[in-house]
């Protein structure tokens, strides 16, 4: 039986926040897809698998939306339910969207929330029947930027971490991700939303995750379409090449067509990247 519950990431107060009204809004499009804008109170939605299928693996899902909204259904809830069928405990992260009106430093707010989600999942691993060494992060588009940031910036805790919980995800699943914020590769809207219109060069470098890969970066599975006109395919390729250079296990799949934002189903292909992901996870012992 699929079930979900929402928990506040910070029940005792949101770090790096300013007092401001909650103006979060939900919009359901004609195709039934849910979009959430102006998120200022981050939550984690928990989707538990059938106990007879549960394998101890957890995935935190970061929906995309250019850091201006969250594509919460086809890049969040729908994916969580599909992962439940594999025995995975899934979490949809409703992360703060960068906003100067309610964040002291808007550029770190999403990463704080991703780190807190990893911390929370590991702290409650026994409660949710999770192996704390099988906690991955998945992200779509700008959510892929957040997921890959969590996978490359885990040595510095941006949240209170008195128990020194490991903030490194054990693996990353990145779907048509924004990786780089450099002039040649960046999705301009995501960069502007996260860093502002005139970001400093050092901030651009810091959040260009292909430049932040080390031998400690977790293994990654990447999917992108070559004809993506929103986020250039070179984002995934550059990240994959950096992982290879650092001898980090990685797998990349490139569709000839599909554009951007197709979620689990690329309408131009009969191939299903979810099938490829399942094989990759089986090969890494994550679905036993």
N, C-alpha and C positions, 0 to 999 in steps of 0.2 A: 504494500500500500504506500503510495507516494505521499509524503507529508512535508510541509515546510513551516518553519517558524522564523520569525525575524528577531534578531538580537541587536541591541545598540552596541556599536563598537566601543563607545566611551560613555558608560552610564554615569560616570562621576565628573563629566566635563570634557569637552572636545579641546584637545591641545591646538595651539596656533590659531585660535578662533577669536573673532570679535563679536560682541553682542550685536545681533541683527535679527530682524524678523525672518521666520521661516517662510520662504516664498516658493518652495518646491511645487512643481506642477507635473501632472501626468496627462499625456495625450495618447489616445488610442486612434491609430490611423484606420483608413477604410479597409486595409488588408488585415486588421486585427492586431497589428504590432504595437506594443507599448513603448513609449518614449518618456523618459523622466528628465526634466530640466531643473536647473537651479538647486541641485542637491547640496545642502549644507549640514544635514544631520546623517552621518554615514551609518549604514546597517549591514548586517550579514544575514542573508536568507539561507536557511539550512534545509537541504533536501536529502533525506535519509533513504538508502536503498532497502529493499526487502532484506530482513536480517538473514534469510537463508542464502542470499546472494552476496552479502557484504564481504569484501576482500581486504578491508583495512586501508585502501588507498583513498586519498582525499584530493579534490581539485577545487581551488578558489577561482571563480570565473569573473573576469573584468570585462563587461560589455563595452563596446565602442561608442563613438558619438562625437569625436573631434574635441573632447574635453569641454563640450558645450551642452551635451545631453547624454543620456544613457539609452542605448538600444536594448531595453531590458528584457524583451521576450525572445526574439530570434537569435540574440547573442548572449542570452542569459538563462531565463527560466526554461526555455525549450531544450537547451543544451544540458542543463542540470538534470532534467528528467531522462534524457537519453543516456547520460552517464550513469544514472541510477540503475538502468537496465543492465549495465556491466558490473554492478556491485560496488560502484564508486560512490562515496559520500561527497555530494557536491554542495558548494557554497556560492551564491551569487552575491558579489560585493557591490553594494550601492555606495560608491566612493564619492567624496566631495568633488564637485566641479570647481575648478579654480576661479576665484572671485575675490577681488580686492575688498569688497564691501563686508565680507564676513571672515576673511582669512588675513592674518598678519603677514604671512608669506605664502601667497597662493601657489607658488611653484612646488612647495614641498607637501601640500595638503594631500594630494592623491597618494603619494608614496607613503606618507604616514599611515594612511588607511590600509594600504596593501600590507605594510609591515605589521600593523595591528591585527589584520585578519589572519596572517600566518601565525602570529603570537597566540591569538585566541584559539585557533584550531589546535595548535600543539599543546596548549595548556589544558584543553578539554578533550584531548585525544582519547582518554579512557572512557569519558562519558559518551562519546560518539563512536566508540569502537574503531578508532583510527590508529594505524601505525604511524607514530610521529616522524618516522623516517621515510614516509611515502606521501608527503604533502606537496602537491604540485600547484602551479599557477597557470592559468589560461587567459589569453586576452585577444580581443578582436580589434583591429584598427588602432584607435588611440588607446583602447584597453590593452592592446598588444604592446604599446609603448609603456604603459604602466607595468604590465607583467614583466617585460624585459628590463625595466628599471629596477623592479624588485629583485630580479635575477642577477643584476650587476652592481647594485648599490647596497648590499646587505651587511657590509662590515661596519657601517655607521648607523646606529639606531637613531631614528628621528622621533621616537616615542619613548616614554618611560619603560624600562625593561629591567626591573630590579632583579628578576630571576635569571637574567642573561639567557633568555629563550633564544634559540637559534632562529634567526630571521631569514636564512637562506632557503628558498624553495628547493625541493629535491629535483624538480624538473619543470620545464616550461613548454607550453603549447601555444604557438603564436600564429594567428590567422590574419592574413593580409595586414601585418602590423606596421604601424609607424615605429621605426627604429631610430632614425637619425633626425636631428634638428638642424643639420647643416644646410646651407643655402641650396646646394645642388640636389638634396634628397628630401628635404623636409616637406611634410604636409603643412602648408602655411597656416591654415586655420588652427590646427592643433598647437603649433608653436606659439602663435599669437595668444591663444587662450591660456597656455601654461606659463609662458615667460613674458608676455607683453609684446608690444609692437617693436621695441628697440632693445632686445636682450643683449647683455654683455657677452663678449666672445667666450669667456670662460664658462658661462652658464650654458651656452649652446654646446660647447664641447662636453660638459659634464652630463648633459641629458641626451647626448648622441651615443646611444648604447653600443653601437659597433666599435666605438673607441674605448669602451670601458670593460671589454671582455678580458678575463684572466683565466688561468688554468683552473681556478676555483668556481668559475661560472657553471651553473647546473646544465645538464643535458637538455637539448631542445629539439622540438618537432615544429617545422614551419610549413605553412601553406600560403601560396599567393597566386594570383592570376597575372600572366604576362601583360595583359591588356588593361590592367588596373590604371584608370585615369585619375584616380584620387590620391592613392598612395603608391608611389612608384615601386615596382617589383625589386628595384635595386636595394630597397630597404632590407628585404629578407635576404637577398643574396649577400649583401655586405655583412650582415650579422652572421650568416652561415660561414662565410669565409673567415671571419674573425674567430669563430668557434673552432674551425678546422686548424687555423694557425696556432691556437692554444691547446690543441689536442683534446677539445671537449666533444664528447659524442653528440652528433647532430644528424638530423635527417630533414631534407627539404623536398617539397613537392610543388611543382609549378604547372598550373593549368595553362593551356594556350589561351583560353578565353574565360570570361566569367566576371570581368569588371571588379567592382568593389562592393563589399557589404552583403555577400550572398549567404552568410550564416552557415548552417550545416549542409546546405544543398546548393551546389553550383548548377544553375538551370541549363548551362551549355554543355554539360558533360554527364554521361551515365556513370562515371566513376564517382565514388563517395569518399571524400577525404576521411570521414569518420571510420571507414573500414581500414584505411591505412594507419590511422592513429591507433586503432585497436590492436593491430598487428605489432606496431612499435611498442605499445605498452606491454603486450604479452611477452615480447622479446626482452623487456627489461624487468620481468617478474612482477609487474604491478597489478596483474589481474588474477593472481592465484587465490 
